[in-house]
Amino acid sequence: MQARDVMVSPVITVDANATVREVAQLLLARRISAVPVVDADNKILGIVTKGDLIHRAEAGTERPYSWWLRLLTGDAQLATDYVKSHAVKVDDIMKRDVVTAAPETPLHEIAMQLEDNQIKRVPIVNQHGQLVGIVSRANLLQAIASARPKLEISVPDAAIRRKFLEELKKQSWAHTFNLNATVRDGVVDLWGLRTIRR
């Protein structure tokens, strides 16, 4: 299977001018955990996840720093965290280095991207870089849950019947004189009389 076989499309998106509050409301209303940020041509600029909204000034959940952690962290990281916790626009908090894949990407590669990058979703972009879908961990689980066994029947019914009866004759419990088998479209029906031993 490929990404195109399980991706969600169309994708709920926002533009870079959306506010953090609007994104929070959108995530809650649509019951999603992330939203890609796109430009006017639907090209991906970044992504905002619920995790990006955890440490916010409005909720009083800013990241606390002890004096020794402030020394280790450095001013650049402290400034970045301050901007993210106080920013109004999505453009200031979105992750810009977004891992993407093509619609033809095999699902095992998508699974590796999720695992290697410790992410929960991969936006799917076409050859022009435009967002066409998104594959999440849940979509991979859906593929597993809806998987059906593959039935590849290239053997004629008569050959299946012959092979089946040959195998039955090798079994001591199978009284083949009381059994018959019919095969249609690769499905074997076993017919017989029940022998009662006294």
N, C-alpha and C positions, 0 to 999 in steps of 0.2 A: 504494500500500500504506500501511497505517497501523501504528502501534506495536503494536496488538493482533495483527497478522499475524506479527510476528517476535519478540515479547517472550518471555522465559523466565518461566514461571510453573508452580508456585509459587516464590517467592523464598526463599532461605536468609537468615534474619534472626537478630539477637540483640537482647536488651533492654539498656537503659542500665546495668544492674547487672553485665553480663558483664565478666569481667576481660580485660585486654589479652592475657594468656597464652592464655586460652580462644579469643579471636578469632584469634590467630596460629595456633593448632592447627587451628581450623576452616578458615581460608584454605588451609592446607597440605593438610588431609585432603580437602577438597572441590575442590581445584585451581581456586579462584576468586581474584580479585584485589581484591574488595571485599565488604563486607557491610552492608546497611542496618540501622540501629538503629530499632526500632519500640516503641511503647507497647502496653499490653494490648489496645487496640482496633485494632491493626495500622496505626496512623498513624505516618508516618515522622518520626523525631526528628532523625536525622542519618545519617551514613555513615562507615565506617572503611575505608580502603584500605591496600594494602601500603605505599604511600608514607608513610602516617601512622605506620608502624612501623619506618621505616628508622633513625631516630636514637633509640636506646633505651639506657638505662643497663645493662640486663641483657647486652646484646651488646657493650658498650663502644664504641658507635657514636654517642655524643652529639656534637652539632654543636660543633666547636671554634671559639672566637672569639679572634682576635688582639686586642691592646690597642686598636688603632685601630678595629677593627670593633665592639668593645664601646662605644666612644664614639659611633660613628655609629648603632648599632642602638638604643640606649636600654634603660633598665631594664625597661620593659613587655615588650618583645620577648624579652629575656633570661629574664624570669620565665615567660613563656608557653612558651618552649622548654624550660625546666627542668621545668615541670609536665608537658608532653607526654612528655618523655623518662623521667620517673620515675613517672608516673601508673599506678595499678593498675586503675582502672575505665575502661571504654569511654567513659562519660559525659564524662571529662576530656580525651579525645583526639579524639573524633568531630568531623567538620565538620558544623556545624548549618545552614548556608545551602545546602541541597541543591536543585539544579535538578531539577524533576520535569516530567512531561508526562502528558496524558490518554491513555487507550487509543485514542481517535480521532485522535490527532495524526498528520499525514502524515509519512512517513519523511524527506522532505526537510527538514522542520522539526526533527526529531530530529537529523539530520546537522548542521544549523546550530547547534543547542544544544551538541553535542559540540565543534564547532570553535570557536564563539564563547567558550565557557567553559573551553576547554582541559581537558575531562574525558573519561573513557573509557566512561562509562555514564550512563544516565538512568533513575531509578526511575519507574515508571508507576503513577499513583494514580487511583482512581475519583472520582466526584463527591463522595464523603464524605471524601475525603482518605486513604483506606485504600490501602495498597500492594497492587497486584494483579499486578505484573510488573516486569521490568527489561530495558532494551534497551542492549546494549553495542556497541562498534565491531565486534566479531566477528559479532554478529547482523546488522548491516548488510551485512557481507561475505557472510554466508550467503544473504541475500536476493539479492545480485548473482549469486552462484555458482549459485543454483537458478533463476534467471530463465529463462523460456521465451519464445520469440517469440510475440507476440500474433497469432492468426489470427482475423481478423474477416471472415467470409465472408457477405456479404449479397447478393452477386450470384448469380443462378441459374446452374446448371451450363451450360445452353445458351448463355447470354450469354458466359460465360468461354470456352467452346469457340469461339464465333464470333469473338470478339476475338483469341484466340490464333491462329486460322487466318489471319485478316486480317493480323496482324503477321508471320506466317511468309511469306506471299505477297510481302511487301516485301523479303525477304532474298534476295539473289542466290544464296547457297549452298544455300538450302532448295528442293529439287525437290519442290514440293507435290503433284505428281501421284503421287509415291511415298509420301506421308505421310498419316497420319490421326491424329486426336487424340480421346481419350475423356476425359470429365470426370465425376468422381463425388465428391460432397461437397467440391467445390472443388479436388480433386487432379487434375492433368492427367497423363495417360499418353500419350506420343507413340509412335506405331507407324509403321513404314515399311520400305521395302526399301532395302537398301544398293546404291547405284549404283556400278558399277565402270567407270571410264573407261579406255579403251585408247588 
